[in-house]
Amino acid sequence: MRSDQLPSLRARPLDRGVNPVLHRAARLLLVPFFRLYFRLEGTGAEHIPSRDAAILACNHRSFLDPFVLGALTRRPVYYMAKRELFEHPLQARLLGALGAFPVDRGAGDEQAMAMARSLLERGECVVIFPEGTRIRRGPLANPRRGVGRLALQTGAPVVPIALIGTDRVRRGWRVRPCKVAVRCGRPLRYPIAEHPSRKIALGVAERIWSCVSVQWQWLGGETAPVEVLGRVESERRDARAA
């Protein structure tokens, strides 16, 4: 995909929104499938606002994660997806109609962040994966500061969510019937700051992530060894001091 195609692909969800017919059809098919085949268990879905702007901050294990989160709420959700998924025109059109917009993950994509801000300012629900990429195994990775920036710049409440089990679903092209569980915490709110510093944005992101970690541990998710946590905390202090 050429870089000059990204703006039009991002503009599609903002200009047209989620296709209501396709959204309804997807829910009719996917929600029963997730409930029966994956034995999807959702706790705390009432914490997701039914209207107005909201950020869903969740760990990322599988390509299925946005669809599982979408099954928790009747309202449409928007989410960033890696630009490689938009290479095929038909797939790009389908993803855009379902609320996805491309992000160039290796380039600090400011335009994708601006797109997320525009959606939140319009009162939409945006899914953010603070880890920045899929973490297929092991404990949670460290968050990036983007979710903190969005929370501060828009004032939208952030719902901390942990999801477990989707990493075991796919084996090659086979989709296996594995148990999937999701747990949502109470929304977090932060005062608006139009131009938050890197330090402040990272601090907010870490506070959000600590709440995601609580949900993750409630689900029985793997935690890092004590010595690793100590090293990570030392690195974070060094980053704040820089």
C-alpha positions, 0 to 999 in steps of 0.5 A: 500500500502506498503512503498516499492511500492512507489518508483516504482509508482513514477518512472512510470511518470518520466520514461514513461511520460504521455501516449499520447493516454490516454491524448488525449482521456481524453481531448476529453472526459473531456474538452467538458464535463467540458465546458457544464456540469460545464460551465467551465470558464477559464481566463488567460490560456495564462499565462500557458507556452506552453513549458518548465518547469512550476509550476501551484500553485492552491488552492485545493477543490476537486478531480476534480481539477487536471483534470480541470487544465489539461483542461486549457492547451493542454500540459500534466501536472503532479501532486502529489496525496495522496498515498491512491489513488494508493491502487488499482493496476488498478487505480494506473496504470491509474493515473500514465499514466495520470501523477499522482505520490503518496505523503505521505502527513503526512510524509514530503515526500522528495522523492515526492518533489525530483520527482517533481524537476526531472520533472521540470528539464526535462521541464515538467509542475507540479501542486502543491496544496500549502495548502497540502490537500483539503479545501472543504469550507470557505477561503483559508488555509495557504500555506506550504513551498514546493512550495517555495522550488520548485520554488527556487531550479528549477528556474521554473516560477510559475503560481498562479491559483485560482479555485472555484466551484468544491467543490459543484460538488460532493454530495455522488456519484452524480456529479452535474452541478455546475458552475466552474471557474478558473483564472490564474495570470502572471507567477512569477520567482525567482532566483535559490537557491539550498539549501534555508532556511525554512524561505526563502522558506516559504517567497516565498511560501507566496508571491506566495500564495498572488497572488493566493489569488488575483485570488481567490478574483477576482472569488468571493471566501470567505475571512477570517475575519479581526481578523483571518487574524491578528492572522495568520499574527502574527503566521507567524511572530513568525514562521519566528523569530523562 
